[in-house]
């Protein structure tokens, strides 16, 4: 656990970490604050008189036209009040509108139920429900009687749907080949994006002023940022700040915590402007809201102002001492991770990293992979390969120790590590080969060596020696790794980068891939396998030696495609490459076509001929060849 520093004989959560970092003990160094930062205390922030002064909130680079709006004084930031529903005199809704309100409430309940569903059918029902809710908000009569609770539920539903969609994609277990015609995921995202934009437009038009809260706005802005509607979100916020009725809502801590980090990232505001906005809105607060303090700490880290970032961390610790809650601990964890992943000073980042690995924290921190991959990048850019290896090994060990079983964590982490490894060791030599063997051995002894790990190494492998690549591929058998069609495609595709592979070896890998498909109960050859074969032959480094093999395999297995649509999709890709169209056309139009290589098709249990390829593609091929001749 963190060694706790006592104050007035009572324990607090101010760890020795802060003292060590500030005191530059050992090799740990803290860069000075930015040039314009005159103090490291969060109690008094610099005010950039060039851009902001003590009486106005103005930004020169804003895309919002402030010239026609009232410029609000500092007092506005703290005293402006939002109009409440009770301040408005509404007549009771008529019978039709009351029915719509009840239906809207029912759809919200249904939407939340379906969102928690675990099967695809319930997921589809959720997006149908969301469409209905979005369409109902287009009714002005209904909007007039929407209250705070209903609008909060709707904004939360959008927020939760985005989070659920991202989580499901990371943990996706569906067979994408078998669902290649299912465009539901794309359609779902279109629906969700449309709902977010429609809601934003209504908010910006002032349709919900009678029931608007900072939490609703936070959910909306978060949703917009998740979909990269950055300009729209920042314009919405800047316009909202200058609204006489609801302006103060746009300056609440939850909203600022959502907006300011993205505004700084997109250079909408300078670091000094961000600090000034923070000061104007917290100068009367002894303990500013923990969410906003966390956001400011992360902004300071990104700005390279690590001393001020530590001030914000200490303020969070003080806030927790004053009133311990799980939410404040979550804020501490979030800022701690930012020190790990966003701090360019590797000594500081390592210090925070080690505190997690060694379990020396009074608050729980789960090492999130995006922060670790960023840490690996930062270490590599600092020419510290040993640190890269240290962080990778300890992260793997940590995930195993804490039983983090989500495969996407290991996959993302290993992908970044081996991307860096082959950049650091671009040539095969005794040292690089020894390192690679060491890493494979380490991984195999830390957790069972899996297909994704070997797939990652093979994908990034860039040494010119075919023999070493073959040895890596042999590890599937050496370590008894259970293989899926994915690894066979990766290996087949990789052969295209090496001239040393013979046509016989490529054909053998193709047959291994088909054997895996057959044992996995595929009845057709997916387009992904045809793409891997294309990359290994026609698109290889020696296409003149392998093009004949490609046409021979295509001729032998053309009827093993899924159906007529798959055939048309396959040929459509070739119509965009006129140089190959003539030979592709022969397989469709020439009944006497004889490939240069003879391919023997083995007996399968599940793979079979599903379609007449020539009939399915004839019209498309004729149309494409005629168009080529006309050109």
C-alpha positions as CSV (number, residue, x, y, z in Angstrom):
1,X,0.0,0.0,0.0
2,X,1.0,3.6,-0.4
3,X,3.0,4.9,2.6
4,X,0.8,7.4,4.1
5,X,2.0,10.8,5.4
6,X,0.4,11.9,8.6
7,X,-0.7,15.4,9.3
8,X,-1.6,16.6,12.8
9,X,-1.4,13.0,14.0
10,X,-4.2,11.9,11.7
11,X,-3.9,9.8,8.6
12,X,-4.6,11.3,5.2
13,X,-4.4,10.0,1.6
14,X,-1.5,12.3,0.7
15,X,1.0,9.7,-0.4
16,X,4.8,9.9,-0.4
17,X,4.5,9.8,-4.1
18,X,3.8,13.5,-4.2
19,X,6.8,14.3,-2.0
20,X,9.1,12.2,-4.0
21,X,8.1,13.6,-7.3
22,X,8.2,17.2,-6.1
23,X,11.6,16.7,-4.4
24,X,13.2,15.3,-7.5
25,X,14.5,12.3,-5.4
26,X,16.8,10.0,-7.4
27,X,16.3,10.0,-11.1
28,X,12.7,11.3,-10.9
29,X,12.5,14.8,-12.4
30,X,9.7,17.2,-12.9
31,X,9.9,19.7,-15.7
32,X,9.1,23.4,-14.9
33,X,5.6,24.7,-15.5
34,X,4.8,26.3,-18.8
35,X,6.3,29.6,-19.6
36,X,3.1,31.6,-18.8
37,X,2.4,29.6,-15.6
38,X,3.6,31.8,-12.7
39,X,2.5,29.5,-9.9
40,X,2.3,25.8,-9.2
41,X,-0.6,26.2,-6.9
42,X,-4.1,25.6,-8.1
43,X,-5.3,28.4,-5.8
44,X,-4.2,31.1,-8.1
45,X,-4.0,30.6,-11.9
46,X,-2.4,32.7,-14.5
47,X,-4.6,35.0,-16.5
48,X,-3.6,35.6,-20.1
49,X,-4.4,39.3,-20.5
50,X,-3.7,39.0,-24.2
51,X,-6.7,36.8,-24.7
52,X,-8.8,36.8,-21.5
53,X,-9.1,39.5,-18.9
54,X,-10.8,39.8,-15.6
55,X,-14.1,41.0,-16.9
56,X,-14.9,39.0,-20.0
57,X,-15.1,35.5,-21.3
58,X,-14.1,35.8,-24.9
59,X,-12.2,33.6,-27.3
60,X,-10.7,35.1,-30.4
61,X,-10.7,31.8,-32.5
62,X,-14.2,30.8,-31.8
63,X,-16.4,29.8,-34.7
64,X,-19.4,31.2,-32.9
65,X,-20.2,34.8,-33.6
66,X,-20.0,36.5,-30.2
67,X,-20.3,40.0,-31.6
68,X,-24.1,39.9,-31.7
69,X,-24.4,38.3,-28.3
70,X,-24.1,39.8,-24.8
71,X,-20.7,39.4,-23.3
72,X,-21.2,38.1,-19.8
73,X,-19.2,39.3,-16.8
74,X,-17.4,37.2,-14.3
75,X,-20.4,37.2,-12.0
76,X,-22.5,35.4,-14.6
77,X,-20.3,32.4,-14.2
78,X,-21.5,31.9,-10.7
79,X,-24.9,33.6,-10.4
80,X,-26.9,32.9,-13.5
81,X,-29.9,30.6,-12.9
82,X,-31.6,28.2,-15.2
83,X,-35.3,28.6,-15.8
84,X,-37.1,25.7,-14.1
85,X,-40.2,24.0,-15.3
86,X,-42.1,25.3,-12.3
87,X,-41.4,28.9,-13.5
88,X,-43.4,28.3,-16.7
89,X,-47.1,28.3,-16.9
90,X,-48.2,25.4,-19.1
91,X,-51.7,24.2,-19.6
92,X,-52.4,20.6,-19.0
93,X,-51.7,18.4,-22.0
94,X,-54.7,17.3,-24.1
95,X,-55.7,13.7,-24.3
96,X,-53.6,13.0,-27.4
97,X,-50.5,14.5,-26.0
98,X,-51.0,12.7,-22.7
99,X,-51.1,9.4,-24.6
100,X,-47.9,10.3,-26.4
101,X,-46.2,11.1,-23.1
102,X,-47.2,7.8,-21.7
103,X,-46.0,6.0,-24.8
104,X,-42.6,7.9,-24.6
105,X,-42.3,6.7,-21.0
106,X,-43.0,3.1,-22.0
107,X,-40.5,3.2,-24.8
108,X,-37.8,4.5,-22.3
109,X,-38.5,1.5,-20.1
110,X,-38.4,-0.9,-23.0
111,X,-35.2,0.7,-24.4
112,X,-33.4,0.2,-21.1
113,X,-34.6,-3.4,-20.9
114,X,-33.5,-4.3,-24.4
115,X,-30.2,-2.5,-24.1
116,X,-29.3,-4.9,-21.3
117,X,-30.3,-7.9,-23.5
118,X,-27.6,-10.4,-24.3
119,X,-28.9,-11.7,-27.6
120,X,-28.9,-10.1,-31.1
121,X,-32.7,-10.1,-31.3
122,X,-33.0,-7.9,-28.2
123,X,-30.3,-5.6,-29.6
124,X,-32.2,-5.1,-32.8
125,X,-35.4,-4.4,-30.7
126,X,-33.4,-1.7,-28.8
127,X,-32.5,0.2,-32.0
128,X,-36.1,0.0,-33.2
129,X,-37.2,1.5,-29.9
130,X,-34.5,4.2,-30.1
131,X,-35.7,5.2,-33.6
132,X,-39.3,5.5,-32.2
133,X,-38.1,7.7,-29.3
134,X,-36.1,10.0,-31.6
135,X,-39.1,10.3,-34.0
136,X,-41.4,11.2,-31.1
137,X,-39.1,14.1,-30.1
138,X,-39.9,15.7,-33.4
139,X,-43.3,16.4,-32.1
140,X,-43.4,20.0,-30.7
141,X,-46.5,19.3,-28.6
142,X,-44.7,16.4,-26.9
143,X,-41.5,18.3,-26.3
144,X,-43.4,21.0,-24.5
145,X,-44.4,18.5,-21.8
146,X,-41.2,16.5,-21.5
147,X,-39.9,16.9,-17.9
148,X,-36.5,16.8,-16.4
149,X,-36.8,13.1,-15.5
150,X,-37.8,12.0,-19.0
151,X,-35.1,14.0,-20.7
152,X,-32.5,12.7,-18.3
153,X,-33.6,9.1,-19.0
154,X,-33.4,9.7,-22.7
155,X,-29.9,11.3,-22.6
156,X,-28.7,8.5,-20.4
157,X,-30.1,6.0,-22.8
158,X,-28.0,7.5,-25.6
159,X,-24.9,7.6,-23.4
160,X,-25.4,4.0,-22.3
161,X,-26.0,2.7,-25.8
162,X,-22.7,4.1,-27.0
163,X,-20.9,2.5,-24.2
164,X,-22.7,-0.8,-24.7
165,X,-21.9,-0.7,-28.4
166,X,-18.2,-0.2,-27.9
167,X,-18.0,-2.9,-25.2
168,X,-19.9,-5.4,-27.3
169,X,-17.5,-4.9,-30.2
170,X,-14.5,-5.5,-28.0
171,X,-16.0,-8.7,-26.7
172,X,-17.5,-9.7,-30.0
173,X,-17.7,-13.5,-30.4
174,X,-19.9,-13.7,-33.5
175,X,-18.4,-15.3,-36.6
176,X,-18.0,-12.3,-38.9
177,X,-17.6,-14.5,-42.0
178,X,-21.0,-16.1,-41.4
179,X,-22.5,-12.6,-40.8
180,X,-20.8,-10.8,-43.7
181,X,-24.1,-9.8,-45.3
182,X,-25.5,-8.7,-42.0
183,X,-25.3,-4.9,-42.1
184,X,-27.1,-4.5,-38.8
185,X,-24.0,-3.2,-36.9
186,X,-23.6,-0.4,-39.5
187,X,-27.3,0.4,-39.4
188,X,-27.4,0.4,-35.6
189,X,-24.6,3.0,-35.5
190,X,-26.3,5.2,-38.1
191,X,-29.4,5.1,-35.9
192,X,-27.5,6.0,-32.8
193,X,-25.5,8.8,-34.5
194,X,-28.7,10.2,-36.0
195,X,-30.4,10.2,-32.6
196,X,-27.5,12.0,-31.0
197,X,-27.4,14.7,-33.7
198,X,-31.1,15.2,-33.6
199,X,-31.1,15.6,-29.9
200,X,-28.2,18.1,-30.1
201,X,-30.1,20.2,-32.7
202,X,-33.1,20.3,-30.5
203,X,-31.1,21.4,-27.5
204,X,-29.2,24.1,-29.5
205,X,-32.6,25.4,-30.7
206,X,-33.6,25.9,-27.1
207,X,-36.4,23.3,-27.2
208,X,-35.7,21.9,-23.7
209,X,-34.8,25.0,-21.7
210,X,-37.7,24.3,-19.3
211,X,-36.2,20.9,-18.2
212,X,-32.5,21.2,-18.9
213,X,-29.7,20.1,-16.4
214,X,-26.0,19.9,-16.4
215,X,-26.2,16.1,-16.2
216,X,-28.3,15.9,-19.4
217,X,-25.8,18.2,-21.1
218,X,-22.9,16.1,-19.9
219,X,-24.4,13.0,-21.4
220,X,-25.2,14.7,-24.7
221,X,-21.7,16.2,-25.1
222,X,-20.1,12.9,-24.2
223,X,-22.1,11.2,-26.8
224,X,-21.2,13.8,-29.4
225,X,-17.5,13.5,-28.6
226,X,-17.6,9.7,-28.8
227,X,-18.8,10.0,-32.4
228,X,-16.3,12.7,-33.2
229,X,-18.9,15.4,-33.6
230,X,-16.3,17.7,-32.1
231,X,-17.0,21.0,-33.9
232,X,-20.7,20.6,-33.4
233,X,-20.3,19.8,-29.7
234,X,-18.0,22.8,-29.1
235,X,-20.2,25.1,-31.0
236,X,-23.2,23.9,-29.0
237,X,-21.4,24.6,-25.8
238,X,-20.1,28.1,-26.8
239,X,-23.6,29.1,-28.0
240,X,-25.1,27.7,-24.8
241,X,-22.7,29.7,-22.5
242,X,-24.0,32.9,-24.0
243,X,-27.7,32.0,-23.5
244,X,-29.3,34.3,-21.0
245,X,-31.6,31.5,-19.6
246,X,-29.5,28.4,-19.4
247,X,-26.0,29.8,-19.7
248,X,-24.9,28.8,-16.2
249,X,-25.8,25.2,-16.9
250,X,-23.1,25.1,-19.6
251,X,-20.6,26.2,-17.0
252,X,-21.3,23.7,-14.4
253,X,-18.4,21.5,-13.3
254,X,-19.7,18.3,-14.9
255,X,-20.1,20.1,-18.3
256,X,-16.7,21.8,-18.0
257,X,-15.1,18.5,-17.2
258,X,-16.5,17.1,-20.4
259,X,-15.8,20.0,-22.7
260,X,-12.4,21.5,-21.6
261,X,-10.2,18.4,-22.3
262,X,-11.5,18.0,-25.8
263,X,-11.4,21.8,-26.4
264,X,-7.7,21.8,-25.4
265,X,-7.0,18.7,-27.5
266,X,-8.5,20.3,-30.5
267,X,-6.7,23.6,-29.8
268,X,-10.0,25.4,-29.4
269,X,-8.5,27.0,-26.3
270,X,-5.0,27.6,-25.2
271,X,-3.7,26.1,-21.9
272,X,-3.8,29.6,-20.3
273,X,-7.4,30.1,-21.5
274,X,-8.4,26.7,-20.0
275,X,-6.8,27.7,-16.7
276,X,-8.6,31.0,-16.7
277,X,-12.0,29.4,-17.4
278,X,-11.4,27.0,-14.5
279,X,-10.4,29.8,-12.1
280,X,-13.5,31.9,-13.0
281,X,-15.8,29.0,-12.2
282,X,-14.1,27.7,-9.1
283,X,-12.7,30.7,-7.3
284,X,-15.5,30.6,-4.7
285,X,-15.2,26.9,-4.1
286,X,-12.9,25.6,-1.4
287,X,-13.1,22.1,-3.0
288,X,-14.0,22.2,-6.7
289,X,-15.9,19.3,-8.0
290,X,-13.7,16.2,-8.2
291,X,-14.7,15.5,-11.9
292,X,-13.5,18.9,-13.0
293,X,-10.3,18.7,-10.9
294,X,-9.6,15.4,-12.6
295,X,-10.1,16.9,-16.1
296,X,-7.9,19.8,-15.3
297,X,-5.2,17.4,-14.0
298,X,-5.3,15.5,-17.3
299,X,-5.1,18.7,-19.3
300,X,-2.0,19.8,-17.3
301,X,-0.3,16.5,-18.0
302,X,-1.0,16.9,-21.7
303,X,0.4,20.4,-21.6
304,X,3.5,19.1,-19.9
305,X,2.8,21.1,-16.7
306,X,3.4,18.1,-14.4
307,X,3.9,20.2,-11.3
308,X,0.4,21.7,-11.6
309,X,-1.0,18.2,-12.5
310,X,0.4,17.0,-9.1
311,X,-1.4,19.9,-7.5
312,X,-4.7,18.7,-8.9
313,X,-3.9,15.2,-7.7
314,X,-3.2,16.4,-4.3
315,X,-6.4,18.4,-4.3
316,X,-8.3,15.2,-5.1
317,X,-6.6,13.5,-2.2
318,X,-7.6,16.3,0.1
319,X,-11.2,16.1,-1.2
320,X,-11.3,12.4,-0.5
321,X,-10.0,13.0,3.0
322,X,-12.8,15.5,3.5
323,X,-15.5,13.3,2.2
324,X,-14.6,9.7,1.1
325,X,-16.7,8.3,-1.7
326,X,-16.3,5.8,-4.4
327,X,-16.7,8.5,-7.1
328,X,-13.8,10.4,-5.8
329,X,-11.7,7.2,-5.8
330,X,-12.7,6.7,-9.4
331,X,-11.4,10.2,-10.1
332,X,-8.1,9.5,-8.4
333,X,-7.8,6.4,-10.5
334,X,-8.6,8.2,-13.7
335,X,-5.9,10.9,-13.1
336,X,-3.4,8.3,-11.9
337,X,-3.8,6.5,-15.3
338,X,-3.3,9.7,-17.1
339,X,0.1,10.1,-15.4
340,X,0.9,6.7,-16.7
341,X,-0.2,7.0,-20.3
342,X,0.0,10.7,-21.1
343,X,3.1,11.9,-19.2
344,X,6.1,12.2,-21.5
345,X,8.5,12.1,-18.5
346,X,9.1,8.4,-18.4
347,X,10.5,8.5,-14.8
348,X,7.3,10.0,-13.6
349,X,5.1,7.7,-15.6
350,X,7.1,4.7,-14.3
351,X,6.7,5.8,-10.8
352,X,2.9,5.9,-11.1
353,X,3.0,2.6,-13.1
354,X,4.9,0.8,-10.4
355,X,2.5,1.9,-7.7
356,X,-0.2,0.0,-9.5
357,X,1.9,-3.1,-10.2
358,X,3.2,-3.2,-6.7
359,X,-0.3,-2.7,-5.2
360,X,0.7,0.3,-3.2
361,X,-2.3,2.5,-3.6
362,X,-5.1,3.4,-1.2
363,X,-7.4,3.5,-4.3
364,X,-8.1,0.9,-6.9
365,X,-6.6,1.4,-10.4
366,X,-7.2,-1.0,-13.2
367,X,-4.5,-0.7,-15.8
368,X,-6.4,0.1,-19.0
369,X,-4.7,-1.0,-22.2
370,X,-4.9,2.4,-24.1
371,X,-2.9,4.0,-21.3
372,X,-0.3,1.2,-21.4
373,X,0.0,1.3,-25.2
374,X,0.5,5.1,-25.0
375,X,3.1,4.5,-22.3
376,X,5.0,2.0,-24.6
377,X,4.9,4.6,-27.4
378,X,6.2,7.4,-25.1
379,X,9.0,5.1,-23.8
380,X,10.1,4.2,-27.3
381,X,10.1,7.8,-28.4
382,X,12.3,8.5,-25.4
383,X,14.8,5.9,-26.8
384,X,14.2,3.7,-23.9
385,X,13.6,0.2,-25.3
386,X,14.4,-1.4,-21.9
387,X,11.5,0.6,-20.4
388,X,9.2,-0.6,-23.2
389,X,10.1,-4.2,-22.4
390,X,9.7,-3.6,-18.6
391,X,6.3,-2.1,-19.0
392,X,5.1,-4.8,-21.4
393,X,6.3,-7.7,-19.3
394,X,4.9,-6.3,-16.0
395,X,1.6,-5.4,-17.7
396,X,1.2,-9.0,-18.9
397,X,2.1,-10.3,-15.5
398,X,-0.3,-7.9,-13.9
399,X,-3.2,-8.9,-16.1
400,X,-2.6,-12.6,-15.4
401,X,-2.2,-12.0,-11.7
402,X,-5.5,-10.0,-11.5
403,X,-7.2,-12.5,-13.8
404,X,-8.0,-10.1,-16.6
405,X,-9.3,-12.6,-19.1
406,X,-10.6,-10.2,-21.8
407,X,-8.6,-11.2,-24.9
408,X,-8.8,-7.8,-26.4
409,X,-6.5,-6.4,-23.6
410,X,-3.7,-8.9,-24.5
411,X,-4.3,-8.4,-28.2
412,X,-4.0,-4.6,-28.1
413,X,-1.0,-4.7,-25.8
414,X,0.9,-7.3,-27.8
415,X,0.1,-5.6,-31.1
416,X,1.7,-2.3,-29.9
417,X,4.7,-4.1,-28.3
418,X,5.6,-6.1,-31.4
419,X,5.0,-3.1,-33.6
420,X,7.7,-1.3,-31.6
421,X,9.9,-4.4,-31.3
422,X,10.3,-4.8,-35.1
423,X,10.9,-1.1,-35.4
424,X,13.7,-1.3,-32.8
425,X,15.2,-4.4,-34.4
426,X,14.7,-4.0,-38.2
427,X,17.3,-6.6,-39.0
428,X,17.8,-10.2,-37.9
429,X,20.9,-10.7,-35.9
430,X,21.9,-12.7,-32.8
431,X,20.6,-10.1,-30.4
432,X,17.2,-9.5,-32.1
433,X,16.6,-13.2,-32.6
434,X,17.5,-13.9,-29.0
435,X,15.1,-11.2,-27.8
436,X,12.3,-12.6,-29.8
437,X,12.8,-16.0,-28.4
438,X,12.9,-14.6,-24.9
439,X,9.6,-12.8,-25.4
440,X,7.8,-15.9,-26.8
441,X,9.2,-17.9,-23.9
442,X,8.2,-15.3,-21.3
443,X,4.7,-15.2,-22.6
444,X,4.3,-18.9,-22.8
445,X,5.5,-19.3,-19.2
446,X,3.3,-16.4,-17.9
447,X,0.0,-17.6,-19.6
448,X,-0.9,-20.2,-22.1
449,X,0.4,-19.1,-25.5
450,X,-2.6,-18.3,-27.7
451,X,-3.3,-17.9,-31.4
452,X,-3.7,-14.1,-31.2
453,X,-0.2,-13.7,-29.8
454,X,1.4,-15.6,-32.6
455,X,-0.8,-13.9,-35.2
456,X,0.5,-10.6,-33.9
457,X,4.1,-11.5,-34.2
458,X,3.6,-12.9,-37.7
459,X,1.7,-9.8,-38.8
460,X,4.5,-7.5,-37.7
461,X,7.4,-9.7,-38.7
462,X,9.6,-7.7,-41.0
463,X,12.9,-9.6,-41.2
464,X,13.8,-10.9,-44.6
465,X,14.6,-14.5,-43.5
466,X,11.9,-17.0,-44.5
467,X,13.4,-19.6,-42.3
468,X,12.8,-17.6,-39.1
469,X,9.2,-16.9,-40.2
470,X,8.6,-20.6,-40.7
471,X,9.9,-21.3,-37.2
472,X,7.5,-18.8,-35.7
473,X,4.6,-20.4,-37.6
474,X,5.7,-23.8,-36.2
475,X,4.9,-22.5,-32.7
476,X,1.2,-23.1,-33.4
477,X,2.1,-26.9,-33.3
478,X,4.9,-26.6,-30.7
479,X,2.6,-25.0,-28.1
480,X,-0.5,-26.9,-29.2
481,X,-2.3,-23.7,-30.0
482,X,-6.0,-24.1,-31.0
483,X,-6.2,-22.4,-34.4
484,X,-9.1,-20.6,-36.1
485,X,-9.4,-19.7,-39.8
486,X,-7.9,-16.3,-38.9
487,X,-4.4,-17.6,-38.2
488,X,-4.4,-19.6,-41.5
489,X,-5.3,-16.5,-43.5
490,X,-2.6,-14.4,-41.8
491,X,0.1,-17.0,-42.5
492,X,-1.1,-17.4,-46.1
493,X,-1.2,-13.7,-46.7
494,X,2.3,-13.3,-45.1
495,X,3.9,-15.6,-47.8
496,X,3.1,-12.9,-50.3
497,X,5.9,-10.7,-48.8
498,X,8.6,-13.4,-49.5
499,X,9.8,-14.6,-52.9
500,X,11.3,-17.8,-51.4
501,X,8.0,-19.5,-50.9
502,X,7.3,-22.0,-53.7
503,X,3.9,-22.4,-55.3
504,X,3.7,-25.8,-53.7
505,X,4.2,-24.3,-50.2
506,X,1.5,-21.7,-50.9
507,X,-0.9,-24.3,-52.1
508,X,-0.2,-26.4,-49.0
509,X,-1.1,-23.4,-46.8
510,X,-4.3,-22.9,-48.8
511,X,-5.2,-26.5,-48.3
512,X,-4.5,-26.2,-44.5
513,X,-6.8,-23.2,-44.4
514,X,-9.6,-25.1,-46.2
515,X,-9.1,-28.0,-43.8
516,X,-9.6,-25.6,-40.9
517,X,-12.7,-24.2,-42.5
518,X,-14.1,-27.7,-43.0
519,X,-13.4,-28.7,-39.4
520,X,-15.0,-25.4,-38.2
521,X,-18.2,-26.5,-40.1
522,X,-18.0,-23.9,-42.8
523,X,-19.9,-24.9,-45.9
524,X,-18.4,-22.2,-48.1
525,X,-15.1,-20.4,-48.6
526,X,-15.4,-16.8,-47.2
527,X,-14.2,-13.8,-49.2
528,X,-11.5,-13.3,-46.5
529,X,-9.8,-16.4,-47.6
530,X,-9.9,-15.4,-51.2
531,X,-8.3,-12.1,-50.2
532,X,-5.5,-13.8,-48.4
533,X,-4.9,-16.0,-51.5
534,X,-4.8,-12.9,-53.7
535,X,-2.2,-11.2,-51.4
536,X,-0.1,-14.4,-51.5
537,X,-0.1,-14.7,-55.3
538,X,-1.2,-11.9,-57.6
539,X,-0.4,-9.1,-55.1
540,X,2.8,-10.8,-53.9
541,X,6.4,-9.6,-54.4
542,X,6.7,-12.1,-57.3
543,X,3.3,-12.0,-59.1
544,X,4.7,-13.3,-62.3
545,X,5.5,-16.7,-60.6
546,X,2.2,-17.0,-58.8
547,X,-0.6,-15.5,-60.9
548,X,-1.2,-18.8,-62.6
549,X,-1.6,-20.6,-59.3
550,X,-4.3,-18.1,-58.3
551,X,-6.3,-18.6,-61.4
552,X,-6.0,-22.4,-61.0
553,X,-7.2,-22.3,-57.5
554,X,-10.1,-20.0,-58.4
555,X,-11.1,-22.2,-61.3
556,X,-11.1,-25.3,-59.0
557,X,-13.0,-23.7,-56.1
558,X,-15.1,-21.0,-57.7
559,X,-18.4,-22.8,-56.9
560,X,-17.5,-23.0,-53.2
561,X,-18.4,-19.4,-52.6
562,X,-21.3,-18.7,-50.3
563,X,-24.0,-17.8,-52.9
564,X,-24.6,-15.6,-55.9
565,X,-24.2,-12.4,-53.9
566,X,-20.7,-13.5,-52.8
567,X,-19.8,-14.3,-56.4
568,X,-20.9,-10.8,-57.6
569,X,-19.1,-9.1,-54.7
570,X,-15.9,-11.1,-55.6
571,X,-16.0,-10.1,-59.3
572,X,-17.0,-6.5,-58.5
573,X,-13.7,-6.1,-56.7
574,X,-11.8,-7.2,-59.9
575,X,-13.8,-4.9,-62.2
576,X,-12.1,-2.0,-60.4
577,X,-8.7,-3.5,-61.5
578,X,-8.9,-3.6,-65.4
579,X,-5.4,-5.1,-65.7
580,X,-6.8,-8.4,-64.3
581,X,-10.3,-8.3,-65.7
582,X,-9.6,-10.2,-68.9
583,X,-8.2,-13.3,-67.1
584,X,-10.9,-13.2,-64.5
585,X,-13.5,-13.0,-67.3
586,X,-12.2,-16.2,-68.9
587,X,-13.1,-18.2,-65.8
588,X,-16.7,-17.0,-66.2
589,X,-17.1,-16.9,-70.0
590,X,-14.8,-19.6,-71.4
591,X,-16.2,-23.0,-70.8
592,X,-13.0,-24.5,-72.2
593,X,-10.6,-22.6,-69.9
594,X,-7.8,-24.8,-68.7
595,X,-5.5,-23.4,-66.0
596,X,-1.7,-23.9,-66.2
597,X,-1.7,-25.7,-62.9
598,X,-4.0,-28.6,-62.0
599,X,-5.5,-28.4,-58.6
600,X,-6.8,-31.5,-56.8
601,X,-9.8,-30.9,-54.6
602,X,-9.9,-33.1,-51.6
603,X,-13.1,-34.6,-50.0
604,X,-14.7,-32.4,-47.4
605,X,-17.2,-33.1,-44.7
606,X,-18.8,-29.6,-44.7
607,X,-17.3,-27.5,-47.5
608,X,-19.3,-27.9,-50.7
609,X,-20.3,-26.4,-54.0
610,X,-23.1,-23.9,-53.3
611,X,-23.5,-21.9,-56.5
612,X,-22.9,-21.9,-60.2
613,X,-20.2,-19.2,-60.3
614,X,-20.3,-18.7,-64.1
615,X,-24.1,-18.1,-64.2
616,X,-24.0,-15.8,-61.2
617,X,-21.3,-13.6,-62.6
618,X,-21.9,-13.7,-66.4
619,X,-23.9,-10.5,-66.7
620,X,-21.5,-8.5,-64.5
621,X,-18.5,-9.8,-66.4
622,X,-20.0,-9.0,-69.8
623,X,-21.0,-5.5,-68.7
624,X,-17.5,-4.9,-67.2
625,X,-15.6,-6.1,-70.3
626,X,-17.8,-4.2,-72.6
627,X,-17.2,-1.0,-70.6
628,X,-13.4,-1.7,-70.7
629,X,-13.5,-2.1,-74.5
630,X,-15.4,1.2,-74.9
631,X,-12.7,3.0,-72.9
